[in-house]
Amino acid sequence: MQRFFCVFALCLALPAIAQHGNNNAPEVDNWIVIHAGQLLDIPGEAPRNQQSIIIRGEQIVRVENGFTDPDSLAEEHVELIDLSDQFVLPGLIDAHDHITARPGRVKRIWDTTASDSMRALYGAHYAKQTLEAGFTSVRNIGSIGESIYALRDAIKLGLIPGPRLQTSGNYLSVTGGHGDRATGFRWDLIEPLEHDGICDGADECRKAVRKLIRKGSDWIKVMATGGVNSEAQTGIGQHFTDAELTAIVDTAHSLGRKVAAHAHAAGGVNAALRAGVDSIEHGAFIDDESIRLFKQTGTSLVATLSVGDHVLQIANDPDSGMSEGVRIKAREAIPTMMDNVGRAYRAGVTIVFGTDSGEPEHGRNADEFLFLVQVGMSEMDAIKAATVNAAELMGVADSVGSIEAGKAADIIAVANNPLDDISALQQVGFVMQAGRVYKSIQQ
């Protein structure tokens, strides 16, 4: 009975907690005029010179030619933000991030010593770094524990700064496969390290999907194949069976969730595509059939080239502490992944920007642009991958991904034109998310 009253009291308090969080958020019901020297309002279309963005509260009201005089709005309080010497574009989107993961070769120690609370605190720190790098939205595609849900909701309430998050929670893995973090530990330590994403057989997989959705997952992440950067010596071929993949996708879709599939070997990529996943992550060994299926289904390839380069550098460092098994996989998969992302792009596959941050350092997300251009993408298409394409994949194209009337005022600025030199996006000087300025140009 006492437990019932405690739960009942908590339920009554939740609206007040949510309201308290909203009260802590900065007030953004004012009018703002941004003078943009160059404006790439819709990536994929040519930028325009001397434009004004009119904002009220969290939303863009309109975009006007020329530099609008704030006094002409006839509003009592209008703030002018002068970016007349800057290149302005929509807030960027990273569609493959692990924002509560600590970078470095200490993952097994981190997994077994860090509490869920500590992951949340690190996640808050990394979220701020990511936002200040110009990434106003993130798809967090796999996190251990439940801290990621609290982090997502705290950002939404305005309690802490960070990119708006979609998250998959724990990833789905076969027993002993990539994503089963208990692999390689003593047998008596395995049970405490297991998580609710481990499943074998179609029925178990359906239940695992439903449990993750019950916890609050926005996406389902499935390890369709083995992985490079894990100690599981189980190869990088297909792990889940065709029947298991179909059960996962059908269950997720029936409950209104999309599915992201980590996949390297062509057989596993193709099985995931046939099952109807919504995105393929990495796709190192895609083949002609993969490209045909990508184009037939409209599924996106989330390129994660910067993490590939990062892991390969570690593999080639004899003192890095990387195990020999992981070194072999890295040296085999990474160069091929670089080649195949370029091949997929030239074939017309939709490429979406993703970094796998949490392996590379947080806040360095824009490094990915350099690799996308290196494998043959135009600067415009690389930016489009991190704005329009990512927003469409995440189902939020009605609110983010471009600077248009009615959309969230997610706006960044850089000193130089990234269409001439994509590295300009590594030095974002101004960040606005939903009408709030989180980083200002230093005058």
C-alpha positions as CSV (number, residue, x, y, z in Angstrom):
1,M,0.0,0.0,0.0
2,Q,2.8,2.4,0.9
3,R,4.5,1.7,-2.5
4,F,1.2,2.5,-4.2
5,F,0.9,5.9,-2.5
6,C,4.6,6.7,-3.4
7,V,4.0,5.9,-7.1
8,F,0.7,7.8,-7.1
9,A,2.4,10.8,-5.5
10,L,5.1,10.7,-8.2
11,C,2.5,10.6,-10.9
12,L,0.8,13.7,-9.5
13,A,4.2,15.4,-9.3
14,L,5.3,14.8,-12.9
15,P,3.4,17.6,-14.5
16,A,4.8,20.0,-11.9
17,I,8.3,18.7,-12.6
18,A,7.9,19.2,-16.3
19,Q,6.5,22.7,-15.7
20,H,9.4,23.5,-13.5
21,G,11.8,22.4,-16.2
22,N,10.1,24.6,-18.8
23,N,10.3,27.5,-16.4
24,N,14.0,27.0,-16.1
25,A,14.4,27.3,-19.9
26,P,15.4,30.7,-21.3
27,E,12.5,32.9,-22.4
28,V,12.3,32.9,-26.1
29,D,9.0,34.7,-26.9
30,N,10.9,37.7,-28.3
31,W,11.5,38.8,-31.9
32,I,14.9,38.4,-33.5
33,V,16.3,39.6,-36.8
34,I,19.4,37.9,-38.1
35,H,21.3,39.6,-40.9
36,A,23.1,36.9,-42.9
37,G,25.9,37.8,-45.2
38,Q,25.4,34.6,-47.2
39,L,22.6,32.3,-46.4
40,L,22.2,28.6,-47.4
41,D,18.6,28.3,-46.2
42,I,17.8,25.1,-48.2
43,P,20.8,22.9,-48.7
44,G,20.7,21.7,-52.3
45,E,19.8,25.1,-53.6
46,A,22.2,28.0,-54.2
47,P,23.1,30.3,-51.3
48,R,21.9,33.9,-51.4
49,N,23.6,37.1,-50.3
50,Q,22.3,39.6,-47.8
51,Q,19.3,37.9,-46.3
52,S,17.3,38.5,-43.1
53,I,15.9,35.7,-41.0
54,I,12.9,36.9,-38.9
55,I,12.3,34.8,-35.8
56,R,9.7,34.9,-33.1
57,G,10.2,32.7,-30.1
58,E,11.4,29.3,-31.2
59,Q,10.3,29.5,-34.8
60,I,11.3,31.1,-38.0
61,V,8.6,33.5,-39.3
62,R,10.1,34.3,-42.7
63,V,13.2,35.0,-44.7
64,E,13.5,38.3,-46.5
65,N,15.8,39.7,-49.1
66,G,18.2,42.4,-47.9
67,F,18.9,43.5,-44.4
68,T,15.6,44.2,-42.6
69,D,15.5,47.1,-40.2
70,P,14.4,45.7,-36.8
71,D,12.3,48.8,-36.2
72,S,10.2,48.0,-39.3
73,L,8.7,45.1,-37.5
74,A,6.8,47.5,-35.2
75,E,7.4,45.2,-32.2
76,E,8.3,46.5,-28.8
77,H,11.4,44.4,-28.3
78,V,13.4,43.2,-31.4
79,E,17.0,41.9,-31.1
80,L,19.3,42.2,-34.0
81,I,22.0,39.6,-34.5
82,D,24.6,40.8,-37.0
83,L,26.0,37.9,-39.1
84,S,26.5,40.1,-42.1
85,D,30.1,38.9,-42.5
86,Q,29.2,35.2,-41.9
87,F,28.0,32.2,-43.9
88,V,24.7,31.1,-42.3
89,L,23.1,27.7,-42.7
90,P,20.7,25.3,-40.8
91,G,21.8,23.6,-37.6
92,L,23.6,20.4,-38.4
93,I,22.3,16.8,-37.7
94,D,24.5,13.8,-36.7
95,A,22.4,10.7,-37.3
96,H,24.8,8.3,-35.7
97,D,26.1,9.3,-32.3
98,H,26.7,7.7,-28.8
99,I,26.5,10.8,-26.6
100,T,26.8,9.0,-23.3
101,A,29.9,7.0,-24.5
102,R,33.3,7.9,-23.3
103,P,35.9,7.9,-26.1
104,G,39.2,6.1,-25.8
105,R,40.5,2.5,-25.4
106,V,39.0,2.1,-21.9
107,K,35.6,0.8,-23.0
108,R,35.6,-2.5,-21.1
109,I,36.7,-0.7,-18.0
110,W,34.1,2.0,-18.6
111,D,31.3,-0.5,-19.2
112,T,32.0,-2.3,-15.9
113,T,32.8,0.6,-13.6
114,A,30.7,3.6,-14.7
115,S,27.3,3.8,-13.1
116,D,24.2,4.9,-15.1
117,S,24.3,8.1,-13.2
118,M,27.9,8.8,-14.3
119,R,27.0,8.1,-17.9
120,A,24.3,10.7,-17.6
121,L,26.7,13.3,-16.3
122,Y,29.3,12.6,-19.0
123,G,26.4,12.6,-21.5
124,A,25.4,16.1,-20.4
125,H,29.0,17.3,-20.9
126,Y,29.3,15.7,-24.3
127,A,25.8,17.1,-25.3
128,K,27.0,20.6,-24.7
129,Q,30.2,20.0,-26.7
130,T,28.2,18.6,-29.6
131,L,25.7,21.5,-29.6
132,E,28.5,24.1,-29.5
133,A,30.0,22.3,-32.5
134,G,26.9,23.3,-34.5
135,F,24.9,20.0,-34.2
136,T,21.5,21.0,-33.0
137,S,19.9,17.5,-33.5
138,V,21.3,14.1,-32.9
139,R,20.1,10.5,-33.4
140,N,21.8,8.6,-30.5
141,I,21.9,5.2,-32.0
142,G,22.8,3.0,-29.0
143,S,23.5,3.6,-25.3
144,I,24.1,1.3,-22.4
145,G,21.6,1.6,-19.6
146,E,18.7,4.1,-19.2
147,S,20.5,7.4,-18.6
148,I,20.1,8.3,-22.3
149,Y,16.3,8.7,-21.8
150,A,16.8,11.1,-18.9
151,L,19.3,13.0,-20.9
152,R,17.0,13.3,-23.9
153,D,14.1,14.5,-21.7
154,A,16.2,16.9,-19.7
155,I,17.4,18.6,-22.9
156,K,13.8,18.8,-24.1
157,L,12.7,20.4,-20.9
158,G,15.5,23.0,-21.1
159,L,17.2,21.8,-18.0
160,I,20.6,21.4,-19.8
161,P,22.0,22.5,-23.2
162,G,22.3,19.9,-25.9
163,P,21.1,18.8,-29.3
164,R,17.5,17.5,-29.4
165,L,17.8,13.8,-29.2
166,Q,16.3,10.7,-30.7
167,T,17.5,7.5,-29.1
168,S,17.4,3.8,-29.5
169,G,18.4,2.8,-26.0
170,N,20.1,-0.6,-25.9
171,Y,20.9,-2.2,-29.2
172,L,19.7,-5.6,-30.2
173,S,22.3,-8.3,-30.4
174,V,22.5,-12.1,-30.7
175,T,24.0,-13.9,-27.7
176,G,27.8,-13.6,-28.0
177,G,27.6,-11.2,-31.0
178,H,28.5,-7.6,-31.6
179,G,26.7,-5.6,-29.0
180,D,26.8,-8.3,-26.3
181,R,29.1,-6.6,-23.9
182,A,29.5,-9.6,-21.7
183,T,31.4,-11.4,-24.4
184,G,35.0,-12.3,-23.3
185,F,34.4,-11.9,-19.6
186,R,34.6,-14.7,-17.0
187,W,31.4,-16.8,-17.1
188,D,30.4,-15.7,-13.6
189,L,30.4,-12.1,-14.6
190,I,28.3,-12.5,-17.7
191,E,24.8,-12.3,-16.2
192,P,25.4,-8.9,-14.5
193,L,26.6,-7.5,-17.9
194,E,23.7,-8.7,-20.0
195,H,21.1,-6.2,-21.2
196,D,17.6,-6.4,-22.5
197,G,18.6,-6.1,-26.1
198,I,20.1,-9.6,-26.2
199,C,17.7,-11.9,-28.1
200,D,17.7,-15.2,-30.1
201,G,14.9,-16.4,-32.2
202,A,12.0,-14.4,-33.7
203,D,9.8,-14.5,-30.7
204,E,12.6,-13.3,-28.3
205,C,13.4,-10.5,-30.8
206,R,9.8,-9.3,-31.0
207,K,9.7,-9.1,-27.2
208,A,13.0,-7.3,-27.0
209,V,11.7,-4.7,-29.4
210,R,8.5,-4.2,-27.4
211,K,10.5,-3.8,-24.2
212,L,12.8,-1.1,-25.6
213,I,9.8,0.8,-26.9
214,R,8.1,0.5,-23.5
215,K,11.2,2.1,-22.0
216,G,10.9,5.0,-24.4
217,S,13.1,4.2,-27.4
218,D,12.5,6.4,-30.5
219,W,14.4,4.0,-32.7
220,I,15.4,0.3,-32.7
221,K,19.1,-0.4,-33.4
222,V,19.9,-4.0,-34.5
223,M,23.4,-5.4,-34.9
224,A,22.6,-7.3,-38.1
225,T,26.3,-8.3,-38.5
226,G,29.4,-8.6,-36.5
227,G,31.4,-5.4,-35.8
228,V,34.9,-4.2,-36.2
229,N,35.6,-2.5,-32.9
230,S,34.5,-5.2,-30.5
231,E,36.3,-8.0,-28.8
232,A,33.8,-10.6,-30.0
233,Q,35.8,-12.9,-32.4
234,T,32.7,-13.7,-34.4
235,G,33.5,-12.1,-37.7
236,I,31.7,-9.3,-39.5
237,G,29.2,-11.5,-41.3
238,Q,25.4,-11.8,-40.7
239,H,24.5,-12.5,-37.1
240,F,20.7,-12.3,-37.0
241,T,18.8,-14.7,-39.2
242,D,16.5,-13.4,-41.9
243,A,13.5,-14.5,-39.8
244,E,14.8,-12.6,-36.8
245,L,15.4,-9.5,-38.8
246,T,11.9,-9.6,-40.3
247,A,10.4,-10.0,-36.8
248,I,12.4,-7.0,-35.5
249,V,11.4,-4.7,-38.4
250,D,7.8,-5.8,-38.5
251,T,7.4,-5.4,-34.7
252,A,9.1,-2.0,-34.7
253,H,7.1,-0.7,-37.6
254,S,3.8,-1.9,-36.2
255,L,4.5,0.2,-33.1
256,G,5.6,3.3,-35.0
257,R,9.3,3.0,-34.7
258,K,12.0,2.9,-37.4
259,V,14.9,0.4,-37.4
260,A,18.6,1.2,-37.9
261,A,20.9,-1.8,-38.8
262,H,24.6,-1.9,-38.0
263,A,25.8,-4.0,-40.9
264,H,29.2,-4.6,-42.6
265,A,29.2,-7.8,-44.7
266,A,27.2,-7.6,-47.9
267,G,25.1,-10.7,-46.9
268,G,24.0,-9.0,-43.7
269,V,23.4,-5.6,-45.3
270,N,21.3,-7.2,-48.0
271,A,19.3,-9.3,-45.5
272,A,18.6,-6.2,-43.4
273,L,17.5,-4.3,-46.6
274,R,15.2,-7.1,-47.6
275,A,13.7,-7.1,-44.1
276,G,12.8,-3.4,-44.5
277,V,15.2,-1.6,-42.2
278,D,15.1,2.2,-42.5
279,S,18.9,2.8,-42.4
280,I,22.1,0.9,-42.8
281,E,25.0,2.0,-40.6
282,H,28.5,1.7,-41.9
283,G,27.9,-0.8,-44.8
284,A,31.6,-1.5,-45.3
285,F,31.3,-4.4,-47.8
286,I,28.2,-3.5,-49.8
287,D,28.0,-5.0,-53.3
288,D,26.0,-4.5,-56.5
289,E,22.9,-6.2,-54.9
290,S,23.2,-3.9,-51.9
291,I,23.1,-0.8,-54.2
292,R,20.1,-2.2,-56.1
293,L,18.2,-2.8,-52.8
294,F,19.1,0.6,-51.4
295,K,17.6,2.2,-54.5
296,Q,14.6,-0.1,-54.6
297,T,13.7,0.5,-51.0
298,G,14.8,4.1,-50.6
299,T,16.8,3.1,-47.5
300,S,19.5,5.5,-46.4
301,L,23.2,4.7,-45.9
302,V,24.6,6.4,-42.8
303,A,28.2,6.9,-43.6
304,T,30.5,6.9,-40.6
305,L,33.9,7.5,-42.2
306,S,35.5,9.5,-39.5
307,V,35.2,6.7,-37.0
308,G,36.7,4.4,-39.6
309,D,39.7,6.6,-39.9
310,H,40.0,6.9,-36.1
311,V,39.9,3.2,-35.6
312,L,42.4,2.5,-38.4
313,Q,44.9,5.0,-36.8
314,I,44.6,3.1,-33.6
315,A,45.0,-0.3,-35.4
316,N,48.2,1.0,-37.0
317,D,49.6,2.1,-33.6
318,P,51.5,-0.8,-32.0
319,D,51.2,0.8,-28.6
320,S,47.5,1.6,-28.7
321,G,46.4,-1.4,-26.7
322,M,44.1,-2.6,-29.4
323,S,43.8,-6.4,-29.5
324,E,45.1,-8.3,-32.6
325,G,41.7,-9.5,-33.5
326,V,40.3,-6.0,-33.7
327,R,43.4,-4.8,-35.7
328,I,42.8,-7.5,-38.3
329,K,39.1,-6.5,-38.7
330,A,39.9,-2.8,-38.9
331,R,42.6,-3.2,-41.5
332,E,40.2,-5.2,-43.6
333,A,37.0,-3.2,-43.3
334,I,37.9,0.5,-43.0
335,P,39.6,1.1,-46.4
336,T,36.8,-0.9,-48.1
337,M,34.1,1.2,-46.3
338,M,35.7,4.4,-47.6
339,D,35.7,3.1,-51.2
340,N,32.1,1.8,-51.0
341,V,30.5,4.9,-49.5
342,G,31.9,6.8,-52.6
343,R,30.6,4.1,-54.8
344,A,27.1,4.2,-53.3
345,Y,27.0,8.0,-53.6
346,R,27.9,7.8,-57.3
347,A,25.2,5.2,-57.8
348,G,22.5,7.5,-56.3
349,V,22.1,6.0,-52.8
350,T,20.9,8.5,-50.2
351,I,23.8,9.2,-47.9
352,V,23.1,10.5,-44.4
353,F,25.7,12.1,-42.1
354,G,26.8,10.1,-39.1
355,T,30.0,10.0,-37.0
356,D,29.8,7.3,-34.4
357,S,31.0,9.9,-31.9
358,G,31.8,8.2,-28.6
359,E,34.5,6.3,-30.4
360,P,36.0,9.5,-31.9
361,E,35.9,12.5,-29.6
362,H,32.7,14.4,-29.0
363,G,32.5,17.9,-30.5
364,R,34.6,16.8,-33.5
365,N,31.6,15.7,-35.4
366,A,32.3,18.0,-38.4
367,D,35.5,16.0,-39.2
368,E,33.1,13.7,-41.0
369,F,32.6,16.3,-43.7
370,L,36.2,16.1,-44.8
371,F,35.9,12.4,-45.4
372,L,32.7,12.6,-47.3
373,V,34.2,15.1,-49.7
374,Q,37.4,12.9,-49.8
375,V,35.4,10.0,-51.2
376,G,33.8,12.1,-53.9
377,M,30.8,13.9,-52.5
378,S,30.3,17.5,-53.4
379,E,30.5,20.0,-50.6
380,M,26.8,20.8,-51.1
381,D,25.8,17.1,-51.0
382,A,27.9,16.6,-47.8
383,I,26.0,19.5,-46.1
384,K,22.7,18.1,-47.5
385,A,23.5,14.8,-45.9
386,A,23.8,16.5,-42.5
387,T,20.6,18.6,-42.9
388,V,17.9,17.7,-45.4
389,N,18.7,14.0,-45.7
390,A,19.2,13.4,-42.0
391,A,16.0,15.3,-41.1
392,E,14.0,13.2,-43.6
393,L,15.5,9.9,-42.2
394,M,14.6,11.0,-38.6
395,G,11.1,12.0,-39.6
396,V,11.6,15.7,-38.5
397,A,11.9,17.4,-41.9
398,D,8.8,19.5,-41.1
399,S,10.7,21.2,-38.3
400,V,14.5,21.1,-38.9
401,G,17.0,20.6,-41.7
402,S,16.4,24.0,-43.5
403,I,15.8,27.6,-42.7
404,E,12.1,28.1,-43.7
405,A,9.0,29.7,-42.3
406,G,7.4,27.6,-39.6
407,K,10.5,25.6,-38.8
408,A,12.6,25.6,-35.6
409,A,15.1,28.4,-35.4
410,D,18.1,26.1,-35.6
411,I,20.8,28.3,-37.2
412,I,24.6,28.2,-37.3
413,A,27.2,30.5,-38.9
414,V,30.8,30.1,-40.0
415,A,33.4,32.6,-41.1
416,N,34.1,31.1,-44.6
417,N,32.0,29.5,-47.3
418,P,32.0,25.7,-46.7
419,L,30.9,25.2,-50.4
420,D,34.5,26.4,-51.2
421,D,36.2,24.7,-48.3
422,I,34.2,22.2,-46.3
423,S,36.7,22.5,-43.4
424,A,35.0,25.8,-42.5
425,L,32.3,23.7,-40.7
426,Q,35.0,22.6,-38.2
427,Q,35.0,26.2,-36.8
428,V,31.4,27.0,-36.1
429,G,31.2,30.5,-34.5
430,F,27.5,30.9,-33.9
431,V,24.9,28.4,-32.7
432,M,21.2,29.0,-32.2
433,Q,18.8,26.2,-31.3
434,A,15.1,26.9,-31.2
435,G,15.6,30.6,-30.9
436,R,18.2,30.4,-28.1
437,V,21.7,31.5,-28.7
438,Y,24.3,29.0,-27.3
439,K,27.4,30.3,-29.0
440,S,28.0,33.9,-30.2
441,I,30.5,35.4,-32.6
442,Q,33.4,37.0,-30.7
443,Q,33.6,40.6,-31.8
